[in-house]
């Protein structure tokens, strides 16, 4: 099967920004990722900004993993 013949299957994508200084208003990289994934036909499943703290990061990712 060639690449042209494959059916497009949109992905559900979560975007996590890890930063001690970014907010929704200043998270330009996260906004670009969301815009590009939507433009490509994919679905934003979740988006979050978390401080650079291993326990905070783990909590967000664990919640996403547990979400069906």
N, C-alpha and C positions, 0 to 999 in steps of 0.2 A: 504494500500500500504506500503510495507516495504521500509526501507531506501535504500536497494540495487536496488530496482526497479525504484527509482526516477531518472528522467533525470537531468543531470548536467546543470545548467544555470549559465554561468559566470556573475559576477557582474562588474559594472563599479565603480571603487573605486578612491577617491581622497585622497591624503596624504598631510596633512598640518603640518609642523614643526613650532612650536612657540618658538623662541629663539632670544636672543639679540646677540648671539655669533656664531651661526652656519652658515655655507655657504654650497653650494653644495658639496664642497670638504671635509667638516668636518661633514656633517650630516649622521653619520653612522646608526642611528636608522631609518631615512627615507629611506635610501638605502636598509636596510634589509627588511623593510615593502614592498617596491616596488618589490624586488626580490622574496619574499615569495608569494605575491599575484599573480605575474605573473607565478611562478612555479605551483601554485594551479589552474591555468587556468583562472584567472580573468584578467580584463583589467584595466590598469592605465588610469583613465579619466583625472587626473590633479595632479600636484605636485607643492607645493610652500613652501617657507620658508618666514616667516613674523616675524618681531620684536614683542616682548611682549607688544602690544599696542591694546587695545580693538577696536579702530576704524580701524586699519589695518586688524585685524582678521575679523571683520565684513565685511569689503569691499571684502576680498578674498572669504569668505563663501557666501556672497550675490551674487557675480559674478558666483560662481559655481551653486547656486540654480537657477539663471536665465538662465543658459546655458542648452538648451534642450538636 
